Amino acid sequence: IDQGWNGTLENFLMLGNGDNSFEIDGPKGSYYNGNHSILNGAVMSWTSKSLIFFEEGSNTDISNTYFYDLD
């Protein structure tokens, strides 16, 4: 999630992640237009070093998301 995206990610399954299951950046430049939501999902993160990385200024609501198969 990058560059000031706003919207909703809902009903998802994420498999085989990189360094972070989620890398959530804040808006860039002067673009500040709302926030985004991550809802009702499952994350199988056997390859991730961390679950969530929030950059300064990120504005995210995460709810009802299940993380499993953690090392």
Beta strands, then each sheet from edge to edge (+ up, - down):
strand 1: 8-15
strand 2: 20-24
strand 3: 36-44
strand 4: 50-54
strand 5: 60-68
sheet 1: 1+ 3+ 5+
sheet 2: 2+ 4+
end
